[in-house]
C-alpha cells in the first residue's frame, strides 16, 4: 500500500472521527467522499506512484467540484480530518493510523510464528522440554532481559537489577547446607528409646562433616518445619507420563489451530482456543464435531451480517452439537432394546407420552388442578386418548392384553 511521507506522526493527536457529526453538512459530505475514494482505491494518501495529486485530480476521484474542494479543504485540514504529508500529498490520518495498526498486528503474528518455530526446533534438538508453551518461552526470554521494569526504572536499570539478583542467588546456593540426618533404627530397637542424630554441615568445597549427639525428636518438633526440611521428594514423572502429557498438549494445539481456522478469529483469541480445546478433549468430545459446530455457527452469523468477536460465542453451539450427538447415540442404543419391547407396551408408551404433553399444556391454560382433574377424561377422549387418569399404572392396565381380557 502507498503510504504518506511523514517524518513525525502523533497517533494520540488524531481527531476522533465521530466528531465529524458535529461539523456542517457540506463539510461532512466532502470528508465522507474523500474517505470513500481512498477506501475504494485501497490507499490512504492521494498519490499515484511518485506523483502527488492536486486538488482538481482529487476532486475527480472523490466526485466533487474543484472549487468546492478548494474552498472547504483548509477547514478540513485544520479540523484534523485530512492532513498533508511532507511532500504536500493529501492523506487521511485515520486510514494511515489503521494501516500502522495492521502492520503492527502482522509483525506480532510473524514474531509469534517465529517463536513457535524456535520452540519446535528447541524441542526437536532436546534443548527445551516437550511441554514448553509459547508463553513460557516468552516469560523465560523476558526474565533473561531483566523482566518488566519497576516503577521509575529504565530497561537498562531493570537488567542490571536482575543481574544483581541472579548473582546473589548464586552466592546463596554456595552457602553451607544445614540438615539433620538420623542414625536410623533397627527392627528390634525399642521404639520408646530416643534416637540420636548428627547435625551435618556440608560445604561446597571440602564436603566436611561434623556432628554431636542431639535429640532428633525434640529438634524436629521445635525447630525444623517439616515442609522445608523433609528429605522425602516427590516421585518424578515417569517417561511414559511425560510423553502422554506431551501428546495431550500436541492434540490440544492441533484442535485449537483447527478451531481458530474455522472461527476466523485473530491471534488474540489463541489462548481462549487452547483453553476450550483442552476442556473439550478432556471431556472426550470428538474434534471433528467441535470444528463442524464452530464452522456452522460462523456461517449462520455471516448470513445475518454478523461476525464472531470471541470464542465465547461458539460455546453454546458446540454444547448443542454435543448434546445432539449424545441423544442420537442414546436413540441408536435404545433402538435395539425397542425392538424387544412388546407391541402393546410400545403403543402404551406413545399414548402415555402424548397424554403427558397434552396434560401439561392444558394445565397451563386452565391453571386449576381441581378443574383439570374433573375435565381430564373428556379432554383426553376428545384428543384420541383413553378417558382414564394420567398415570402409568392406569395406562398399563388399560393397554395390557391380559388385563383387557379380564375386564371383558
C-alpha beads as a LAMMPS data file, in Angstrom:
LAMMPS data file: protein, C-alpha beads

408 atoms
407 bonds

1 atom types
1 bond types

-500.0 500.0 xlo xhi
-500.0 500.0 ylo yhi
-500.0 500.0 zlo zhi

Masses

1 110.0

Atoms # bond

1 1 1 0.000 0.000 0.000
2 1 1 1.148 3.547 -0.792
3 1 1 1.811 5.395 2.471
4 1 1 2.286 9.107 3.095
5 1 1 5.774 10.504 3.602
6 1 1 5.589 11.579 7.243
7 1 1 8.648 12.163 9.431
8 1 1 6.595 12.645 12.617
9 1 1 3.110 11.319 13.253
10 1 1 1.382 11.726 16.614
11 1 1 -1.227 8.993 16.829
12 1 1 -2.650 10.421 20.046
13 1 1 -3.421 13.764 18.382
14 1 1 -5.758 12.341 15.733
15 1 1 -9.214 13.922 15.803
16 1 1 -11.842 11.286 16.693
17 1 1 -13.772 10.575 13.511
18 1 1 -17.098 10.612 15.324
19 1 1 -16.661 14.368 15.857
20 1 1 -17.445 14.702 12.173
21 1 1 -21.141 14.611 13.056
22 1 1 -20.675 17.974 14.812
23 1 1 -19.488 19.686 11.606
24 1 1 -21.544 21.459 8.956
25 1 1 -23.353 19.212 6.484
26 1 1 -21.302 20.335 3.461
27 1 1 -18.036 19.624 5.308
28 1 1 -19.303 16.205 6.425
29 1 1 -20.193 15.299 2.844
30 1 1 -16.791 16.310 1.470
31 1 1 -14.877 14.397 4.185
32 1 1 -17.032 11.332 3.586
33 1 1 -16.419 11.479 -0.165
34 1 1 -12.659 11.822 0.352
35 1 1 -12.520 8.828 2.672
36 1 1 -14.741 6.739 0.397
37 1 1 -12.433 7.484 -2.542
38 1 1 -9.367 6.390 -0.544
39 1 1 -11.073 3.231 0.725
40 1 1 -12.253 2.303 -2.762
41 1 1 -8.690 2.625 -4.082
42 1 1 -7.327 0.790 -1.012
43 1 1 -4.912 3.600 -0.227
44 1 1 -4.634 6.248 2.487
45 1 1 -2.942 9.083 0.522
46 1 1 -3.852 10.791 -2.765
47 1 1 -0.716 9.832 -4.662
48 1 1 -0.127 7.939 -7.909
49 1 1 3.333 6.437 -7.588
50 1 1 5.656 9.418 -7.118
51 1 1 3.075 11.900 -8.422
52 1 1 1.194 13.948 -5.821
53 1 1 -2.400 14.562 -6.926
54 1 1 -3.508 18.177 -6.964
55 1 1 -6.901 19.412 -5.751
56 1 1 -8.538 19.085 -9.176
57 1 1 -7.420 15.471 -9.550
58 1 1 -8.532 14.719 -6.002
59 1 1 -11.926 16.284 -6.729
60 1 1 -12.381 13.949 -9.723
61 1 1 -11.555 10.908 -7.586
62 1 1 -13.986 11.980 -4.843
63 1 1 -16.828 13.084 -7.157
64 1 1 -16.556 16.727 -6.015
65 1 1 -16.493 20.122 -7.693
66 1 1 -12.929 21.526 -7.707
67 1 1 -13.986 24.981 -6.483
68 1 1 -15.963 23.443 -3.599
69 1 1 -12.969 21.330 -2.561
70 1 1 -10.632 24.359 -2.772
71 1 1 -12.943 26.350 -0.524
72 1 1 -13.530 23.673 2.125
73 1 1 -10.183 21.858 2.199
74 1 1 -8.353 24.326 4.510
75 1 1 -11.065 23.905 7.157
76 1 1 -10.991 20.119 6.749
77 1 1 -7.212 20.038 7.256
78 1 1 -7.466 22.421 10.200
79 1 1 -10.067 20.202 11.881
80 1 1 -7.786 17.153 11.506
81 1 1 -9.981 15.005 9.267
82 1 1 -7.362 15.226 6.477
83 1 1 -3.690 16.236 6.506
84 1 1 -0.714 16.976 4.246
85 1 1 2.438 14.871 4.329
86 1 1 5.999 16.124 3.912
87 1 1 5.608 16.126 0.114
88 1 1 2.302 18.004 0.239
89 1 1 0.148 14.977 -0.588
90 1 1 -3.303 14.900 0.978
91 1 1 -3.848 11.868 3.229
92 1 1 -6.244 10.594 5.874
93 1 1 -4.700 10.357 9.365
94 1 1 -7.384 7.857 10.369
95 1 1 -6.710 5.467 7.469
96 1 1 -2.955 5.881 7.932
97 1 1 -3.205 5.029 11.631
98 1 1 -5.331 2.000 10.776
99 1 1 -2.679 0.820 8.326
100 1 1 0.016 1.241 11.001
101 1 1 -2.032 -0.928 13.382
102 1 1 -2.436 -3.533 10.639
103 1 1 1.333 -3.623 10.124
104 1 1 1.900 -3.964 13.874
105 1 1 -0.512 -6.892 14.045
106 1 1 1.241 -8.531 11.110
107 1 1 4.586 -8.056 12.851
108 1 1 3.267 -9.595 16.083
109 1 1 1.873 -12.559 14.155
110 1 1 5.210 -13.036 12.390
111 1 1 7.051 -12.895 15.712
112 1 1 4.624 -15.414 17.213
113 1 1 5.235 -17.788 14.281
114 1 1 8.991 -17.309 14.647
115 1 1 8.786 -18.023 18.388
116 1 1 6.746 -21.156 17.793
117 1 1 9.237 -22.355 15.211
118 1 1 12.114 -21.651 17.613
119 1 1 10.346 -23.663 20.314
120 1 1 9.732 -26.538 17.909
121 1 1 13.404 -26.511 16.918
122 1 1 14.435 -26.466 20.573
123 1 1 12.143 -29.395 21.383
124 1 1 13.432 -31.333 18.374
125 1 1 17.047 -30.669 19.384
126 1 1 16.323 -31.579 23.004
127 1 1 17.300 -28.177 24.454
128 1 1 13.711 -27.429 25.509
129 1 1 11.166 -29.638 27.282
130 1 1 8.439 -31.139 25.063
131 1 1 5.691 -29.351 27.046
132 1 1 7.157 -25.856 26.558
133 1 1 4.457 -23.347 25.520
134 1 1 4.965 -20.001 23.702
135 1 1 4.006 -18.114 26.872
136 1 1 6.598 -19.987 28.926
137 1 1 9.246 -19.258 26.304
138 1 1 8.281 -15.573 26.330
139 1 1 8.497 -15.488 30.131
140 1 1 11.968 -17.003 30.030
141 1 1 13.090 -14.528 27.372
142 1 1 11.683 -11.572 29.308
143 1 1 13.334 -12.784 32.506
144 1 1 16.684 -13.048 30.731
145 1 1 16.312 -9.422 29.638
146 1 1 15.654 -8.256 33.187
147 1 1 11.920 -8.713 33.416
148 1 1 9.385 -5.924 33.452
149 1 1 10.920 -2.646 34.699
150 1 1 9.696 -1.481 38.052
151 1 1 8.196 1.927 38.603
152 1 1 10.786 4.578 37.770
153 1 1 13.223 2.064 36.242
154 1 1 14.572 2.023 32.730
155 1 1 15.148 -1.173 30.775
156 1 1 18.914 -0.952 31.462
157 1 1 18.350 -0.482 35.195
158 1 1 15.961 -3.442 35.268
159 1 1 18.537 -5.626 33.518
160 1 1 21.279 -4.552 35.967
161 1 1 18.983 -5.248 38.935
162 1 1 18.167 -8.688 37.557
163 1 1 21.867 -9.490 37.167
164 1 1 22.496 -8.490 40.791
165 1 1 19.628 -10.682 41.973
166 1 1 20.920 -13.639 39.971
167 1 1 24.432 -13.126 41.419
168 1 1 23.007 -13.058 44.948
169 1 1 21.044 -16.241 44.278
170 1 1 24.178 -17.976 43.045
171 1 1 26.058 -16.915 46.190
172 1 1 23.255 -18.263 48.393
173 1 1 23.379 -21.611 46.625
174 1 1 27.101 -21.867 47.503
175 1 1 26.433 -21.382 51.247
176 1 1 26.735 -24.452 53.561
177 1 1 23.583 -26.500 53.808
178 1 1 22.429 -27.473 57.327
179 1 1 20.262 -30.542 57.636
180 1 1 19.535 -33.341 60.100
181 1 1 20.456 -36.925 59.405
182 1 1 19.064 -39.701 61.554
183 1 1 21.237 -42.544 62.746
184 1 1 18.438 -44.915 61.828
185 1 1 16.535 -47.600 63.743
186 1 1 16.745 -51.322 63.574
187 1 1 13.759 -53.548 63.518
188 1 1 14.399 -54.765 67.078
189 1 1 15.147 -51.373 68.621
190 1 1 12.839 -50.164 71.391
191 1 1 10.535 -47.505 69.820
192 1 1 10.394 -45.642 73.157
193 1 1 14.152 -45.140 73.215
194 1 1 15.202 -41.724 71.964
195 1 1 17.364 -41.860 68.903
196 1 1 20.418 -39.765 68.256
197 1 1 21.365 -37.886 65.155
198 1 1 24.099 -35.600 63.979
199 1 1 23.949 -32.079 62.622
200 1 1 25.711 -32.156 59.303
201 1 1 27.366 -29.150 57.690
202 1 1 28.002 -29.785 54.020
203 1 1 30.435 -27.395 52.424
204 1 1 30.694 -26.989 48.718
205 1 1 34.479 -27.006 48.910
206 1 1 35.642 -29.776 51.266
207 1 1 32.414 -31.681 51.993
208 1 1 33.369 -31.714 55.704
209 1 1 31.028 -33.290 58.257
210 1 1 30.951 -32.517 61.964
211 1 1 28.448 -33.862 64.486
212 1 1 27.364 -34.170 68.063
213 1 1 24.507 -36.024 69.806
214 1 1 21.133 -34.279 69.846
215 1 1 17.565 -35.359 70.483
216 1 1 16.154 -35.628 66.978
217 1 1 12.520 -35.857 68.121
218 1 1 12.731 -32.613 70.102
219 1 1 14.667 -30.814 67.397
220 1 1 12.185 -31.808 64.738
221 1 1 9.218 -30.760 66.863
222 1 1 10.620 -27.400 67.931
223 1 1 12.947 -26.092 65.270
224 1 1 12.594 -27.790 61.907
225 1 1 9.420 -27.290 59.836
226 1 1 8.530 -30.457 58.007
227 1 1 7.617 -28.554 54.854
228 1 1 11.094 -27.074 54.458
229 1 1 13.446 -29.869 55.599
230 1 1 11.768 -33.063 54.558
231 1 1 14.236 -35.398 52.939
232 1 1 11.457 -37.156 51.062
233 1 1 10.955 -35.973 47.492
234 1 1 8.004 -36.433 45.227
235 1 1 8.296 -39.236 42.760
236 1 1 9.346 -37.711 39.437
237 1 1 7.096 -38.257 36.496
238 1 1 7.907 -41.360 34.571
239 1 1 8.942 -41.131 30.973
240 1 1 5.590 -42.573 29.905
241 1 1 3.661 -39.898 31.811
242 1 1 5.803 -37.134 30.281
243 1 1 5.234 -38.475 26.785
244 1 1 1.488 -38.732 27.469
245 1 1 1.394 -35.105 28.639
246 1 1 3.274 -34.038 25.515
247 1 1 0.836 -35.934 23.300
248 1 1 -2.159 -34.331 25.050
249 1 1 -0.598 -30.878 24.649
250 1 1 0.037 -31.527 20.953
251 1 1 -3.550 -32.746 20.425
252 1 1 -4.897 -29.622 22.132
253 1 1 -2.683 -27.395 19.982
254 1 1 -3.867 -29.089 16.791
255 1 1 -7.507 -28.776 17.808
256 1 1 -7.013 -25.117 18.820
257 1 1 -5.483 -24.380 15.399
258 1 1 -8.452 -26.003 13.652
259 1 1 -10.855 -24.043 15.850
260 1 1 -9.033 -20.792 15.017
261 1 1 -9.239 -21.535 11.299
262 1 1 -12.945 -22.438 11.467
263 1 1 -13.844 -19.348 13.519
264 1 1 -11.802 -16.827 11.544
265 1 1 -10.723 -15.098 14.761
266 1 1 -7.362 -13.395 15.223
267 1 1 -4.248 -14.373 17.152
268 1 1 -5.523 -12.557 20.256
269 1 1 -8.008 -15.415 20.752
270 1 1 -5.370 -18.176 20.616
271 1 1 -5.284 -18.518 24.406
272 1 1 -9.052 -18.955 24.611
273 1 1 -8.939 -21.511 21.776
274 1 1 -6.291 -23.516 23.639
275 1 1 -8.322 -23.417 26.854
276 1 1 -11.526 -24.586 25.154
277 1 1 -9.619 -27.293 23.252
278 1 1 -8.210 -28.760 26.472
279 1 1 -11.661 -28.742 28.082
280 1 1 -13.336 -30.455 25.133
281 1 1 -10.619 -33.088 24.749
282 1 1 -10.737 -33.719 28.484
283 1 1 -14.435 -34.482 28.148
284 1 1 -13.755 -36.878 25.274
285 1 1 -15.616 -34.815 22.648
286 1 1 -14.793 -35.511 19.006
287 1 1 -12.556 -32.768 17.495
288 1 1 -14.395 -33.037 14.157
289 1 1 -17.723 -32.359 15.894
290 1 1 -16.297 -29.245 17.597
291 1 1 -14.849 -27.817 14.380
292 1 1 -18.034 -28.528 12.409
293 1 1 -20.187 -26.819 15.064
294 1 1 -17.949 -23.716 15.030
295 1 1 -17.913 -23.506 11.227
296 1 1 -21.695 -23.935 11.016
297 1 1 -22.363 -21.207 13.588
298 1 1 -19.942 -18.833 11.885
299 1 1 -21.753 -19.391 8.586
300 1 1 -25.068 -18.742 10.314
301 1 1 -23.721 -15.470 11.730
302 1 1 -22.422 -14.436 8.306
303 1 1 -25.918 -14.832 6.825
304 1 1 -27.116 -12.336 9.448
305 1 1 -24.246 -9.946 8.541
306 1 1 -22.573 -10.617 11.866
307 1 1 -19.100 -11.823 12.817
308 1 1 -17.733 -13.504 15.957
309 1 1 -15.684 -11.374 18.332
310 1 1 -14.540 -14.115 20.697
311 1 1 -14.685 -17.854 21.293
312 1 1 -17.407 -17.441 23.901
313 1 1 -19.998 -17.109 21.129
314 1 1 -19.266 -20.694 20.000
315 1 1 -19.676 -22.320 23.403
316 1 1 -23.451 -22.810 23.223
317 1 1 -23.460 -24.145 19.616
318 1 1 -20.778 -26.687 20.495
319 1 1 -22.705 -27.811 23.580
320 1 1 -25.862 -28.172 21.482
321 1 1 -23.947 -30.243 18.957
322 1 1 -22.546 -32.418 21.726
323 1 1 -25.993 -32.885 23.238
324 1 1 -27.427 -33.781 19.827
325 1 1 -24.723 -36.362 19.246
326 1 1 -25.328 -37.905 22.663
327 1 1 -29.066 -38.035 22.071
328 1 1 -28.534 -39.673 18.683
329 1 1 -26.266 -42.236 20.308
330 1 1 -28.826 -42.928 23.046
331 1 1 -31.590 -43.320 20.473
332 1 1 -29.383 -45.642 18.452
333 1 1 -28.604 -47.745 21.519
334 1 1 -32.239 -47.856 22.557
335 1 1 -33.326 -48.887 19.063
336 1 1 -32.196 -52.465 19.643
337 1 1 -33.949 -52.550 23.001
338 1 1 -37.075 -51.037 21.472
339 1 1 -37.455 -53.995 19.114
340 1 1 -37.638 -56.368 22.089
341 1 1 -40.472 -54.427 23.784
342 1 1 -43.948 -55.929 23.247
343 1 1 -46.160 -54.128 20.748
344 1 1 -48.835 -53.266 23.327
345 1 1 -46.202 -51.613 25.538
346 1 1 -44.882 -49.536 22.629
347 1 1 -48.448 -48.339 21.933
348 1 1 -48.911 -47.603 25.627
349 1 1 -45.665 -45.597 25.823
350 1 1 -46.615 -43.485 22.792
351 1 1 -50.078 -42.768 24.214
352 1 1 -48.695 -42.005 27.672
353 1 1 -46.140 -39.562 26.201
354 1 1 -48.843 -37.827 24.147
355 1 1 -51.069 -37.596 27.217
356 1 1 -48.240 -36.038 29.243
357 1 1 -47.691 -33.300 26.651
358 1 1 -51.436 -32.625 26.453
359 1 1 -51.806 -32.625 30.241
360 1 1 -49.041 -30.053 30.745
361 1 1 -50.331 -27.757 28.008
362 1 1 -53.923 -27.900 29.275
363 1 1 -52.848 -27.338 32.885
364 1 1 -51.091 -24.128 31.860
365 1 1 -54.265 -22.916 30.150
366 1 1 -56.681 -23.783 32.986
367 1 1 -54.454 -23.044 35.970
368 1 1 -56.778 -25.036 38.272
369 1 1 -55.760 -28.523 39.365
370 1 1 -59.244 -29.472 40.617
371 1 1 -60.892 -28.438 37.373
372 1 1 -58.162 -30.207 35.449
373 1 1 -58.812 -33.446 37.344
374 1 1 -62.542 -33.265 36.689
375 1 1 -62.325 -32.396 32.986
376 1 1 -59.300 -34.525 32.074
377 1 1 -61.259 -37.648 30.915
378 1 1 -63.310 -35.512 28.496
379 1 1 -60.188 -33.680 27.245
380 1 1 -58.293 -36.937 26.747
381 1 1 -61.130 -38.619 24.835
382 1 1 -61.531 -35.531 22.643
383 1 1 -57.849 -35.899 21.623
384 1 1 -57.993 -39.617 20.862
385 1 1 -56.732 -40.819 24.258
386 1 1 -58.409 -43.192 26.717
387 1 1 -60.607 -41.352 29.284
388 1 1 -58.543 -42.517 32.241
389 1 1 -56.275 -40.878 34.792
390 1 1 -52.874 -39.769 33.569
391 1 1 -50.793 -42.306 35.491
392 1 1 -48.528 -45.053 34.215
393 1 1 -50.356 -47.752 36.179
394 1 1 -53.700 -46.660 34.700
395 1 1 -52.284 -46.720 31.149
396 1 1 -50.646 -50.134 31.699
397 1 1 -53.936 -51.533 32.988
398 1 1 -55.772 -50.073 30.012
399 1 1 -53.388 -51.336 27.290
400 1 1 -52.184 -54.667 28.768
401 1 1 -53.781 -57.570 26.812
402 1 1 -54.307 -59.812 29.860
403 1 1 -55.985 -57.090 31.843
404 1 1 -58.151 -56.166 28.842
405 1 1 -59.358 -59.791 28.625
406 1 1 -60.179 -59.867 32.327
407 1 1 -62.097 -56.600 32.012
408 1 1 -64.024 -58.029 29.085

Bonds

1 1 1 2
2 1 2 3
3 1 3 4
4 1 4 5
5 1 5 6
6 1 6 7
7 1 7 8
8 1 8 9
9 1 9 10
10 1 10 11
11 1 11 12
12 1 12 13
13 1 13 14
14 1 14 15
15 1 15 16
16 1 16 17
17 1 17 18
18 1 18 19
19 1 19 20
20 1 20 21
21 1 21 22
22 1 22 23
23 1 23 24
24 1 24 25
25 1 25 26
26 1 26 27
27 1 27 28
28 1 28 29
29 1 29 30
30 1 30 31
31 1 31 32
32 1 32 33
33 1 33 34
34 1 34 35
35 1 35 36
36 1 36 37
37 1 37 38
38 1 38 39
39 1 39 40
40 1 40 41
41 1 41 42
42 1 42 43
43 1 43 44
44 1 44 45
45 1 45 46
46 1 46 47
47 1 47 48
48 1 48 49
49 1 49 50
50 1 50 51
51 1 51 52
52 1 52 53
53 1 53 54
54 1 54 55
55 1 55 56
56 1 56 57
57 1 57 58
58 1 58 59
59 1 59 60
60 1 60 61
61 1 61 62
62 1 62 63
63 1 63 64
64 1 64 65
65 1 65 66
66 1 66 67
67 1 67 68
68 1 68 69
69 1 69 70
70 1 70 71
71 1 71 72
72 1 72 73
73 1 73 74
74 1 74 75
75 1 75 76
76 1 76 77
77 1 77 78
78 1 78 79
79 1 79 80
80 1 80 81
81 1 81 82
82 1 82 83
83 1 83 84
84 1 84 85
85 1 85 86
86 1 86 87
87 1 87 88
88 1 88 89
89 1 89 90
90 1 90 91
91 1 91 92
92 1 92 93
93 1 93 94
94 1 94 95
95 1 95 96
96 1 96 97
97 1 97 98
98 1 98 99
99 1 99 100
100 1 100 101
101 1 101 102
102 1 102 103
103 1 103 104
104 1 104 105
105 1 105 106
106 1 106 107
107 1 107 108
108 1 108 109
109 1 109 110
110 1 110 111
111 1 111 112
112 1 112 113
113 1 113 114
114 1 114 115
115 1 115 116
116 1 116 117
117 1 117 118
118 1 118 119
119 1 119 120
120 1 120 121
121 1 121 122
122 1 122 123
123 1 123 124
124 1 124 125
125 1 125 126
126 1 126 127
127 1 127 128
128 1 128 129
129 1 129 130
130 1 130 131
131 1 131 132
132 1 132 133
133 1 133 134
134 1 134 135
135 1 135 136
136 1 136 137
137 1 137 138
138 1 138 139
139 1 139 140
140 1 140 141
141 1 141 142
142 1 142 143
143 1 143 144
144 1 144 145
145 1 145 146
146 1 146 147
147 1 147 148
148 1 148 149
149 1 149 150
150 1 150 151
151 1 151 152
152 1 152 153
153 1 153 154
154 1 154 155
155 1 155 156
156 1 156 157
157 1 157 158
158 1 158 159
159 1 159 160
160 1 160 161
161 1 161 162
162 1 162 163
163 1 163 164
164 1 164 165
165 1 165 166
166 1 166 167
167 1 167 168
168 1 168 169
169 1 169 170
170 1 170 171
171 1 171 172
172 1 172 173
173 1 173 174
174 1 174 175
175 1 175 176
176 1 176 177
177 1 177 178
178 1 178 179
179 1 179 180
180 1 180 181
181 1 181 182
182 1 182 183
183 1 183 184
184 1 184 185
185 1 185 186
186 1 186 187
187 1 187 188
188 1 188 189
189 1 189 190
190 1 190 191
191 1 191 192
192 1 192 193
193 1 193 194
194 1 194 195
195 1 195 196
196 1 196 197
197 1 197 198
198 1 198 199
199 1 199 200
200 1 200 201
201 1 201 202
202 1 202 203
203 1 203 204
204 1 204 205
205 1 205 206
206 1 206 207
207 1 207 208
208 1 208 209
209 1 209 210
210 1 210 211
211 1 211 212
212 1 212 213
213 1 213 214
214 1 214 215
215 1 215 216
216 1 216 217
217 1 217 218
218 1 218 219
219 1 219 220
220 1 220 221
221 1 221 222
222 1 222 223
223 1 223 224
224 1 224 225
225 1 225 226
226 1 226 227
227 1 227 228
228 1 228 229
229 1 229 230
230 1 230 231
231 1 231 232
232 1 232 233
233 1 233 234
234 1 234 235
235 1 235 236
236 1 236 237
237 1 237 238
238 1 238 239
239 1 239 240
240 1 240 241
241 1 241 242
242 1 242 243
243 1 243 244
244 1 244 245
245 1 245 246
246 1 246 247
247 1 247 248
248 1 248 249
249 1 249 250
250 1 250 251
251 1 251 252
252 1 252 253
253 1 253 254
254 1 254 255
255 1 255 256
256 1 256 257
257 1 257 258
258 1 258 259
259 1 259 260
260 1 260 261
261 1 261 262
262 1 262 263
263 1 263 264
264 1 264 265
265 1 265 266
266 1 266 267
267 1 267 268
268 1 268 269
269 1 269 270
270 1 270 271
271 1 271 272
272 1 272 273
273 1 273 274
274 1 274 275
275 1 275 276
276 1 276 277
277 1 277 278
278 1 278 279
279 1 279 280
280 1 280 281
281 1 281 282
282 1 282 283
283 1 283 284
284 1 284 285
285 1 285 286
286 1 286 287
287 1 287 288
288 1 288 289
289 1 289 290
290 1 290 291
291 1 291 292
292 1 292 293
293 1 293 294
294 1 294 295
295 1 295 296
296 1 296 297
297 1 297 298
298 1 298 299
299 1 299 300
300 1 300 301
301 1 301 302
302 1 302 303
303 1 303 304
304 1 304 305
305 1 305 306
306 1 306 307
307 1 307 308
308 1 308 309
309 1 309 310
310 1 310 311
311 1 311 312
312 1 312 313
313 1 313 314
314 1 314 315
315 1 315 316
316 1 316 317
317 1 317 318
318 1 318 319
319 1 319 320
320 1 320 321
321 1 321 322
322 1 322 323
323 1 323 324
324 1 324 325
325 1 325 326
326 1 326 327
327 1 327 328
328 1 328 329
329 1 329 330
330 1 330 331
331 1 331 332
332 1 332 333
333 1 333 334
334 1 334 335
335 1 335 336
336 1 336 337
337 1 337 338
338 1 338 339
339 1 339 340
340 1 340 341
341 1 341 342
342 1 342 343
343 1 343 344
344 1 344 345
345 1 345 346
346 1 346 347
347 1 347 348
348 1 348 349
349 1 349 350
350 1 350 351
351 1 351 352
352 1 352 353
353 1 353 354
354 1 354 355
355 1 355 356
356 1 356 357
357 1 357 358
358 1 358 359
359 1 359 360
360 1 360 361
361 1 361 362
362 1 362 363
363 1 363 364
364 1 364 365
365 1 365 366
366 1 366 367
367 1 367 368
368 1 368 369
369 1 369 370
370 1 370 371
371 1 371 372
372 1 372 373
373 1 373 374
374 1 374 375
375 1 375 376
376 1 376 377
377 1 377 378
378 1 378 379
379 1 379 380
380 1 380 381
381 1 381 382
382 1 382 383
383 1 383 384
384 1 384 385
385 1 385 386
386 1 386 387
387 1 387 388
388 1 388 389
389 1 389 390
390 1 390 391
391 1 391 392
392 1 392 393
393 1 393 394
394 1 394 395
395 1 395 396
396 1 396 397
397 1 397 398
398 1 398 399
399 1 399 400
400 1 400 401
401 1 401 402
402 1 402 403
403 1 403 404
404 1 404 405
405 1 405 406
406 1 406 407
407 1 407 408
